[in-house]
Amino acid sequence: MSPVAEDQRMDGSPTDGSRSLRLTRLTKEFANFTAVKALDLEVPHGSFFALLGPSGCGKTTTLRMIAGLETPTSGSIHLGDKDVTYAKPYRRPVNTVFQSYALFPHLDIFENVAFGLRRRRSKEVEKQVDDMLALVELDSQARKKPAQLSGGQQQRVALARALINRPDVLLLDEPLGALDLKLRRAMQLELKRIQTEVGLTFVHVTHDQEEAMTMADTIAVMNAGVIEQMGAPNELYENPRTTFVANFLGQSNLIAGTIVGRDTGPDGRPVVAVDMQGTVVSIPEARAHAASGAGWVGIRPEKVLIAPTGEQIASFVGVSMQYLVRMPWGQELTAFEQNTGLRSLLAPGTKVDVSWRPEYAFLLDASQDVHAGIEGD
């Protein structure tokens, strides 16, 4: 199947902003807690969107409301101009792929994919199924039963069965959770390839940061029923706006400091000066998310450079060695360094100098919990 043109859906109809998925003040309350709180969200048609967060953050409840499997307490859901807030699941142009593939064990792969078409008495079933199996690269497996396929192949069958119904939105609820690590990573690339080729809207729920970073055009990081921050994967990682995002999406060193003023950096751009345990550091204004007073200076471990005291600090690219560096004020910073062989492993107890480039640091409001978002909390 050839890639779908950017301005067309699978069925050939045009796409534009009017086909976006829009949630407005969407709320879901249960007897003793609120799972989703006044969520406002717009997912452009044709994008790969990820709802990322820990268990209990509200992401799966949000997905189930979009699918029609949960009824919102308040708010609305629109697909394009159509209000589907209270529409029955089968009345919505939406399909869902779950972690459990729910394939029919007595039907072969071809008939599993053809099931929805046959129920609707669609024409040209054979051609549509052949095209869909070719898209997911399973055309040679058409007459096998699900039990004869690997987990990754079964996942692709479930995906083909959902896509052949030509939904406006495909919902993916932790679809790779049952796969082992190697297969999961391969399937991440497969899912992205398929989404790009069919040009449909994918909304993917996951707690796996790597999965979201690999596939999504846009990620919404959810916590306690609200979106903490939303943006492109690189933007969220490089410039987190809350301690939760800084800690949940990768690792961060967060160091207490006090804002002491504003200045102009060497490149002529404004910077915020922060007294960090006696050393004044500069944070680009665009990465400073605290206005005055106390703040958390953040730096990712792979951006921390270390070297034995007195030696020149070298800049390495990559992650392979992890060091814990105890600072004079007692805090331990994490540093990642590529093992290039240029120097031997630093032994425990070695006195080191620590540095980083100012443009890699960020500043967060000190009123936020420094441990928020750390897995296991």
N, C-alpha and C positions, 0 to 999 in steps of 0.2 A: 504494500500500500504506500503510495507516495505521500510525502508530508502535506498536511492540510495547509492551504494558504492562510496567511495571517489574518485576513479579513473574512474567513469563512469558518463555519462549524462543520462537523462531520456530515451533516445532512445537506450541506451546501448553502444554508441560509446565512445572511450576513451577520457579523458580530460588531458590536460597538459598546459604548459605555452603558447603554440601556439594558444590557444583558447581565449586568453585574449582580452579585449577591450582596444584599444590604441588610444588616441587622441594626435595629434602632431601639435603644434603651431596653434591650432584651434582658429579662430577669427570670430566674427560676428559683423559687423558694420551696423548700421541703419543710416538714414539720418542725425540725429543730435547727435548721441552718439555711443560709442562702448560698446556693451553689454558683449562680451567675448573677452579677450585680450590674444592672443598667448598662449592658454592653453595647457600644456603638462601633460598627465595623463595616467596611466595604471591601469586597474582594472583586477586583476587576475580572471581567470575563477573559478566559484563556490563560490565567495565571496559575502558578503552583504556589499555594498558600499553606503555611504550616501553623497550627496551633500547638505551641510547645510549652510544657510545664510539668511539674511533679504530679504525682497521684493526688487527687482531691482538689485540684486547682480550678476545675470547672470546664476543662477543655472537652471531655467526652460528653458532658451534659449539653454543651453548646452544639456539638455535632448532632446529637440525638434530637435536639429541637429543630435543627435545619432539616433533618431527615423526616420529621413528623412523628418520631418515636417518643418524644416527650412534649407535653403541652406547656408553653411559656406561662408564667404567672402574669407577666405584663410585657409590653414591648411588641415589636413587629418584625417579621421576616419577609423580605421582598426578593423575588427573582425577576430581574428586570423591572417592569412596571406592575407585575402581578404580586398581590399580597397573598402569601401562602401560609401565614401564621397558624391558621387553624385547619388548613387543608389536610385531608387524609394522606398518608404516605404514598399510596398508589396514584394520587392525583398530582403529585409533584414531579417535575422533570429532574429527579434526583435519584441516584443509585448509591449504595453503600457497599464497600468491601471491608469485611471484618477480619480480625486476627484468625478466627476459625473460618476456614474457607467455605464450609457448608456445601460442598459439592455433592451431587447425587451419586452414591457409590455404584449403583446398578446401571448407570448410563455411561457411555464412553465420552471422551473429551468433546467430540463434535456435538453430541446431543446435549451435553451440559451447557455448552455455549449457545446452542440453538433453542434452548428451552423457552426463553421469553418470546422469541420470534414465533415459535409454533403456537404458543398460547394466544398470541395476537393475530394468528393466521396471516403473517406477513408473507409477501412475495419474495422470490429469489433468496430463499433461506440459505441454500447451499453456497451461493456466491458470497453472501454477507459473512457467513461463518468462515469460509475459506480465507477471505480477506482479513478477518479478525485474528484467526489463528496464525496467519502469516505475520501480522503486526507484532504478536507476542512471541513469534519464532517457535511455534508449536505445531506447524502444519504437518510435520512428519509423525506427530504423536496422536493424530486425530482419532484413531480407532482404539486407543488404549483406554483402560479404566483408570480412575483417579489413583487407586492403590498402587498402580504400576509407575507412577511418577514421583519425582523427588518433591520435597517441600516447596522449593522455589518454582518448580513447574506447576504445581497445584495452585500456587499463589497467582501465577500468570493466567491460569484457566479462570480463576475467580475474577480476575481483572477483565479478561476478555468477555466473560458472561455479563459483567456490569456495563462495559463500554458498548457492547453491541446494541443495547437499548437506547443509545444516543442521548444520554442525559445532558442537561445543561450543566450540572454540577456532579462530580464524582467525589464522594466522601470516603476517606480512608481512615479507618479506626485502628491504629497500631497494627497495620497490615503485615509488618515484618517481624513482629515480636516473637513468633514461634520458630524463627529460623536461627541457625547458628551464625556466629559472627562473620565468617568468610562469605557465606551465602547471602547474609543480610546486606553486606557491603556491595556485592555484585548486583543484588536486586534494587538497591538504591539507584544505581546508574541506569538499570533497565526501566524503572518507573519514570525517571526523568526523561529518558529517551522517548518512551511511549507518550507521555504527556505532551512533549514538544511536537511529536508527530501528529497527534490527533487534535491538538489545539483547544482542548476543553479545559474548564476550570477544575482543578484538583484542590480539595481542602483536606489536608493531612493532619491527623492528630497523633502526637508522639510525645514521649518523655525523653527521647534520645536526642541529645544536642547534635551529635555528629550527623544523624539522619536528617534532621531539619536543615542543618548548614549545607549538606551535600545537595539536597534536592530543591529546596524552596527558593522562589524569587523573593518572597516576603515572609517574615516570621513575626508572629505575635506571641510574645512571652507572657503567659498567664500565671497569676498567683492569687490565691484566695478569691477567685471569682471575677477578677478584673484583669485588664491588660496592663502590665507594667511598662512595656515598651514595644513598639512595632517598627519594623524597617527591614532593609536588606540585611542578609546575614553578616556581611562584613561590617556594616554600620553598627549593628548591635554588639558585635564582638570588640571592635576597636573603640567604640565610644558609648559605653553603657551609661544610662542615666540614673540607675538605682543600684544599691548594693546587691539586691536580689538578682538582677540581670548580670552584674559583674561576676557574681559567684556561681550562678546556675549555668551560665553559658561559658564553660571553660573554668579556669582558675584565675584568681586575682590576688595580688598583694595589696592590702588596704592599710595605709599608714596614717595615723592621726596627725593633723596639722592645723594651722590657723592662718586664715587669709590676712595678708598684711598690706596689700595694695595691688595696683594695676600698672602695667608698663607696656613697652613695645618691644617685641622680640627682634632678633637679628634679621629676620625676613620682613620686618616692618609691620607684622600683624600683632594685634593686641594680645597680651598674656596676663594671667593672674598670678601674682607672686604669693607663695605659701611658705610659711615657716614650718618646716617638717622636722621636728625634733632637733632644732638648732641649725638646720641647713635650709636656706631659702631656695626653693625650686620654682620653676616657671611652668605653668599649665596653659596651653593655648585657650583663649577665651571660648572658642567653639566647643571645647571639651570640658569646660568648667560648669558644673551644674549645682553650684552653691554660690550665693551672692556675697556673703560676709560671715565673719565669725569662724567657727570651727568647721572642719571638713575632713573627708577621707581622701588622701592622695592615692590613686590607684595605678598600678603598673602590672601588666601581664608578665608571668615568669619568663617567657621566652624573650622578652625585651630587656631583662636584667642582665647586665654584663659584669662579670667578676674576674679578678686576677689576683695572684699573690701580692701582698702589699709591696708597693714600690715598682712592680712590673707594669708595663703598658697593658691597658685593657684592650683585648682584641674583640672584634665584632664577629660573631658566628651566626649562621643562619640554620635553623632547624631545631629539632627537639630529639635528644636521645639520652642526655645525662641530667639528672635532677639533683640540685644541691639545696640544702637548707642552710641559710646564712643567719647566724645570730647577730643582731645589730646591738650597738652600745646601749640602747634603752631597753633591751631584753626581748624585743619582738623578733620572730624568725621570718625571714623572707624566703620565698621559693624562687629559684633560678633554674631555667632549663638551658642546656648548652649542647650543641652538636659535638659528638666525639670525632674530631677531625684528625687526631693523632699529632697535632702541632705541639701539644704539651701533655704531660702525664696527668693522671687523675689526681685531683686535689685531695689530700688526706684530711680526715677529720682533725679539727684543731688548727688548720692553716689560717693565718691572718690574711684577709683579703680586702681589696678595695671593690666598691660596688658603684655602678653608674648606669644611667640609661639616657636615651635621647629625649629631650623635653617634649617633643611632639607626640611621643607614644604614651604619655601619662594622661590621666583624667582626674577630675575632682568631683566628689559627691558630697551631698549634704550630710553633716555629722549626726543629724537627728535620726538617720536610718540605722537599722541594726546591722552591724558589721558582719554578722554571721548569716544574714538572710540569704537564702538560696543555696547554701552549702548542702550537698546531698547527705542525708542521714540526720539532718536537723529535724 
